């Protein structure tokens, strides 16, 4: 018996672990482990848990149709996984375990413990690359080291992909008669662990839905992506991040679909489609960094010296940021959108992260944790990389003087205030001329229903830069 352990790779197509397990003869079973306590410790958002489990339900039904039973185990923490897996392998007569590699440190430690436990009962473990186009360790400098700077990584990644190529593997064919599948909602122990299991209707699950979104984006928006991606009121992005984070679609499938749409793989900014491909390369870069520098998974800065920065932990200021009460309309609109939908446009993520760290001088770790606790696409590598980039502690050449002005960012990327009016209802009737700096207009109207700015941006910017310059000295 061969066992496939699904994690953040909840798909049939282009799944290396599933493909290798289904090669050859012999029975195949599948496994998904539910770890409620561990998920809470990792700040996994409830909306992401529901999205993931809704996809597990779909996956279980589709596997059953192929004659592959999906077993569910509940263990509260990763520490319990080795014993639980050993018992299941013994019960099923498993001789080989297949899984796609994890990149986070806690998950890697869990997998090493599983390998050791299963070796004692002669179960061989096969760990494959299912989370990246090119596996961590494949893209190296001339001296054979992994990259710590994005631009040379991007060039080397493109070169390695040209040399190596890649193949998209189809879903496996049926291996026997169709099996019954009991929906998760009918399993009391699952419901007790996680509460309501109904997925958000704004985020339908399924590989077909992920492919549909990808195809619509490639047909309608990819060629203009470089010009439209920064405007939150425009549907200019792929909105695939939740599907990539849960592994409902693979990054290889995205690259292959882009190539098919264009007829070539773009190599530079001058070529249409490259800007979106470069975002996929950023995703790869942050995942490779997480493997290279395990301390990134442990709340440590990319730049060790940045640990000495005198960040604030002000709970009242942090709460105002979380709730969208900063007095800066674009920041407040973005945070209220996140709280209501579980998703935030990437330009807005940069704006609100810069505001928290460079205007309020609050530690990026608080923002990183808050995002993870709310985002449907919460992914440690991308989230940590983005927060450290914004905070000036991450993989960037000289980022400390990059301080986004929240007012001019709003004026530039939401010029008519469409996004702001959608989420900051107090400003729904404000004239366009005042939407980004509404306080004079509100005073004239005798209104006090929107907060005054928490800080003077010009003053806060100077303090942020001084904080980093003092660290340099």
N, C-alpha and C positions, 0 to 999 in steps of 0.2 A: 504493500500500500504506500502510495506517495501522498504527502499532505502539502497543500499550498496555504501559506499563512498570509492573508490579506491584511494590509495596514493602510497607509495613505496611497493606495494603488487600486481603487475600487472599480476596476474595469475588466472586461474580457479581452478587448483588442489591445495589441501592443503591450502586453503584460509579460515580461521575460520570465518571471517565476512561474506563472501559469503555463506559458508555452513550453518551458523545459519539463515541467511536471507531466504535461500531457504528451510529451514525445515518447514514442514506444508504447508497449502494451502495459497492461496491469491497471488495477483500479486506482482512481484518484479521488481524494476528498479535499475539502477546503475548510478554512478556519478563519474566524474573526474574533478578536478578544475585546471585550468591553471592560474598560477600567475607569469607573466613575470617579473614584477618589484621586487617581493619578491625573485624570483630565482636569479636575478642579485645581489640583496643585500646579498644573501647567497653564492655568488661567484660560482653558479652552472655553470659548463663548458658547452659551446654551444654543444659540442659533446654529452654530457650526456643528455641535453634537447632533442636533435634530437633522440637519442636512446630511451629515455623514451616515446616520442610522437609517434615514430614508433611502439612501443609496445602497446600504447593506441589504435592505429589504428587496430592492430591485435586483441586486446582484445575486442574492440567495435564490430568488425565483428563476433567474436566467441560468444559473448554474444547475439548478434542479432539472430544468428542461434539457440540459446536456447530459444528465445522468451523474452529476457531481454533487454530492450532498455538502452543504455548508453548515459546519458546526459552530455554535456560539458558546464561548466561555466567558464567564464573568469573574474577573479578579480585580480586587480593589486597587492594587498598585502593581507596578512592574516587578517588584520583588517576588510576587506570588506566581509570576508567569512560568518560570522554569519547572516548578513542581506540577502545575496544572497541565502544561504541555507534555511533560513526561507521562502523566497519568493517561491523557488522551491518546498519545502514541502507543502506549501499552495496550489500551483498550481496543484500538482500531488495528493494531498490528502494523504500525507505520515503520518503514525502514528508511525513508528519505523525506526530509523536510525541505521545501523550497520557499524562499521569501525574497522580496526585493529589499536591498540594503536601506537601513535607516542612517541618517546623517547627524542627528542630534545626540548629545553625549549620554543622556539617560537611556535613550533607546538603544544606543550602541552597547552600553553596559548590560542592558537587559538581554540583548541578542548574544553577547559573549557568554552570559550565564546560561542561556538556553542551549547554546552549542555544547558547553561543558556538561550540562545535565543529560542531554540526549546522547552524547558520546558514551556515557556509562551504560546505555542500553543498546549500543551499536546502531543508532540512528544517525545517518550522515546528513549534515546541513549544507545547503547550497544557497549562497547569498549572491544576488544578481543586481545589476543596475537598472532600476525602473524609474528613478526620480529625475534623472538628468539626460540630456542628449548625449553628452560625453561624461563619463564617470569621473568623480574627483580623483586626481592623480594622473589623469590622461593629458591635461593641458599644462605643460611645464615650460619654465624659462630655459634659456640656452645652457644654464648650469644645472639643469635637472631639478629645479625647485618649483613649488607651486607659486602662482602669482599672488601678490598682495595689492596690485594696482589694476584698475579696471581696463583702461585703454589698451595696454599691451596684452592683457588677458583676452580681450575681445578679438584682437588681431590673430593671436595664437589659436584661439578657439575656432575661428573661421578657417584658418589654415589646416588645423587638425581635422575639421569636419570634411574639408575638401579631400584630404588624403585618405581618410578612413571611411567616409560615407556612413550610411545607416539604412536599416531595413525596417519597415513597419510590418509587424506580424498580425495576421488576422486572428480573430477569436477562434478558439478550438472548436472542432466538430464534435457532435454528440458522441459520448463514450458508452452509451447504454440507454436503457429505457428512461423516460421522463420520471422524475421523482416528485413526491408531494413537498410543498413548502408551507410552513406555518408562519404567517406574517408576524412581525415583531410585536405589533400592537396586541396580539393575542397571547403573548408570553408575559405572565404576571411579573416575573422577576426582572425583566427588562424594564417594564413600566415603573416598577418600584424604584429602580436605580436612577432613572433619568426623567421621570415625569412624563409630560405630554410628548408624544413622538411625532405629531403631525408636522411636516415640513412647512416652511414659509412658502405660500403660493407664488411669491415673487421669484423664488429660486427653485424651479422644477428640477428634479433629479433625472438621471439616466444618461447613458452615453449618447443616445440619439439627440437629446437636448443640447449637450455640449457640442456635438458636431454641427447642429443647426445654428447655434450662436456663432461658432467659428466661421461657417460658410457665409452667413449673413454679413459678418464683419469683413471678410475677405472680398465679398462682392460689392459692398456698399461703402466701406469706410477706410480700408487699409491704404489706398492710394493717397488719401488726404489726411492720414493719421498724423503726420508731422505737423500739420497746420491746425488740426481740430482737437488733438488729444488733451490739451490743457484747459478746455472750456467745459466746466461741469454741466452747463445747461444744454450742451450739445451731445448727442449720442455718438461720440467720436471714438470710443474705446471698445475693446472686444468684450468686456465684462466676463472674461473667462477665468478670472483668478480663483473663484470658489471651486471651480471644476478642476483646475490644476492643483489646488491645495489638497483636495480630496482624492486626486488621482483618477477622476472620472474620465479625463482626457490626458494624454501624455504630451510633454514638450516636443517629442519627436513627431507626433501627429500634427502638432501646430506648424513645425518647420516644414514638414512634407506638404501640408496643405497650402502653405504660403508659396512654396516652390511651384506647385501645380498651378496655382492661380496666376503667378507671374511668368512662368515658363523658365525661370532661372532663380538662383539663390543670390539675393543682393549682397554686395561686398563692401559698399561704402554709402555714406550719407547722400551721395549724388543719385543713387538709384532708388526708385520707388519701392516701398516695402521695407527698406533697411531700418527705418526708425523703430518699427514694431519688432523686427527681428532683434534689434539691439536691446529691447526690453526683455526679450527671452534670454539673451546673453547675460544681462544683469542678474536675472533670476539664477542662472547657472553659477555666476560669479559668487553670489552670496552663499550658495549651497556649498561650493568648493571651499570657501573661506571657513565655513562652519566645521568642515572636516580638518582643515589645516590648523585652525586655532580653536580647540575645544572649549577654551575659556569663554568664548563668545556665548556659549550655552549656559554660562554660569554667572551672568550679570556683570561681566567684566568688559571694560572698553577695549576696542581694537588697539588703540594707542595706550600702552600701559601707563604712561605719565599722566594721562587724562583722569586717572583715578583720584588725583589730588585736587581736582577742580572743586571749588566750594559751592556746590549746588544747593538750592533751597529745597525744603520738603514741606513748604507751607500748605497745610491741608485745606484751608479756606480758598486760597488762590487756585489750588488744584481742582477743587470741587467746582468752582466757577467755570474753569476751562472745560471740565467734563460735561457740564450741563449746558454749555453754550450761553454763558452769562458774562462774557468778557467785555462787551461793549464795542467789539470789532465785528461788524456784520458778517464778513466772509468766514471768520473763525467760528462764530456762533452758528451760522447756517450749516457749516460742515459738521460740527459736533452734534447738532440736533439730527442731521441726516443719518449720521452713524448710529446714534442711539435708537432711531426709529426703524432703520432698515438693515443694520448689520454690515453696511458697506459704505466705503467712501472713495470718491474719485482721487486718483493719484496726485494730481496737482494740489488738491485740498489736503491730502496727507502731509505733503511737504510744508504747506502754509501753517497748519495747526501745530505740527511738530516744531517748526521754527519758532512759533509764538510761545509755546510752552517752555522751550529751552533757552531761547535768546531774548525773549521779552519778559517772561516771568522767572527765568533762570532756575526753573524747577528741573530736577534730575530726569534725564531721559528714561530711566528705568520705570518711573511711574507712568509715563506715557506709553512706553512699550507694553507694559502689563495691561493698561487700560484698553489699548487697541486689541490685544489678544482676547480680552474678556468680552469684547463686543463684536469683533469682525467674523463674518461668515467665511472669509478667506484667510483667517489667521494662520500664518506660517512662520515658524521661528526664524528661519534664515532670512526671508525677505523683510519681515517686520523688524528684526534686530538690525539688519543692514540699513534699512531706511531710517530708523530712529538714530542710529549712530552717525549716519551721514548728515542728518539735519542738525544734530547736536554738536557736530565738530569733533567727535571722538572716534570716527570710523575711518573707512578706507577711502580717503580723499587726500589730495596733495596738500592743500592749505585752506581748509574750510572755515576756520573760526571767524573770518570777517564776512562770511556769507550770512547775512541776516535779512530774511524776507520782511519787507514792509507790508503788513497785512492790508493796509488801505490801498496802496498802489497795486498790490496783487489782485485785490478785488476789482479795482477799476480796469485792470488789464484783461482779466480772464472771466469776469462776469459784468461786462460793461453796462448792460441794461438792468442789472440787478435781478434777472429772472430767477437765478438759483437762490439768491438771498430772500426774495419775496416768498418763495415756495416754503422755506423752512423757518424764517424769522417772521412769524405772522404779525408781530407788532409793527413791522415795516411794510406790510402788504400794500398800503395805500400811499406810500411816500413817493414823491416825485423822483425821477431818475437822477436829477442833479444832486440830490441829497442822499441817495441810497447807501453810499459808501461812507459818508460822514453825516449821519442823521441827526446829531444832537442839537445843532442850532435850529433846525426845522422843528424838532420835537418841542424845544423850549418855546418857540414862537406859538406853537399850538397849545401850550400849557400841558403837555403830556409828559408823564414820568413812567411810562410802561416799558421802556427799554433802558438797560443800565448804561451808565457813563463808562467811558473807557477805563479799564483797570489800571493801565499804566500809560505813560507818555512814551510812545515808541522811540522817539529820537533819544531820549534819556536812557531808556532800557537798552538800546542798541550799543551806545557808548560803553555802558557798564559790562555788557556781554563781551565786547572786544577787549576791554581792559582785563577781564577775568582770564581770558586766554593768553593775553600778552604777559601777564604776571606769571602764568604757568611756564611760558617759554623762558623767562628770565631765571 
